[in-house]
Amino acid sequence: MINNEVNILDKTFVPFIKADVIAQKVQETAAAINADYAGKQPLLIAILNGSFMFAADLFRHLQTDATITFVKLASYKGTTSTGNVVTAIGLDESLEGRHIIVVEDIIDTGKTLSTFLPQLLAQHPASVEIATFLTKPDALKYDVKAKYTAFEIENKFVLGYGLDYDGHGRNLPDLYVLKG
């Protein structure tokens, strides 16, 4: 059951998307990937920290012979993007000739992926696509397009299901939006 509101640090958040709706969309996203990558053995590259819940749930529903790895990229502090992308943990395997699916928690401005994708492409993968839990079309400033999007949302700050506010709130199974 979703709570009416939650207080995280100095902010109040209200219910936005329930866990059962999230689960259904993750299954639908996995089904699309299963259809597109049958027999291709894709490598999922999940961007930490925010995508870990989405990546885990998505990966559990894949029926194709996929593998997964993680990178840590960050551009947020508090509720706003810093405009700088920092790589804290990088890739340690070859991508040449591999089918890559980048798993992201949220695409808002697109800055993180616009910085990361050229690094991937320089390693000559067979293909690169993006699977994202959330997209904010109204916030997009860079030419980044996800092939697989669970939800398109308004340009509002959200947390839960892996997304956080200064490291807090990731463990909430439902998605919440900043009250305002």
HELIX and SHEET records of a PDB file:
HELIX    1   1 ALA A   19  ASP A   36  1                                  18    
HELIX    2   2 PHE A   52  ARG A   60  1                                   9    
HELIX    3   3 LYS A  111  LEU A  121  1                                  11    
HELIX    4   4 PRO A  137  ALA A  139  5                                   3    
SHEET    1   A 4 VAL A   6  ILE A   8  0                                        
SHEET    2   A 4 LYS A  11  ILE A  17 -1                                        
SHEET    3   A 4 LEU A 175  LEU A 178 -1                                        
SHEET    4   A 4 VAL A 158  LEU A 159 -1                                        
SHEET    1   B 6 THR A  80  ILE A  89  0                                        
SHEET    2   B 6 THR A  67  LYS A  77 -1                                        
SHEET    3   B 6 LEU A  43  LEU A  48  1                                        
SHEET    4   B 6 HIS A  99  ILE A 107  1                                        
SHEET    5   B 6 SER A 127  THR A 135  1                                        
SHEET    6   B 6 TYR A 148  GLU A 152  1                                        
END                                                                             
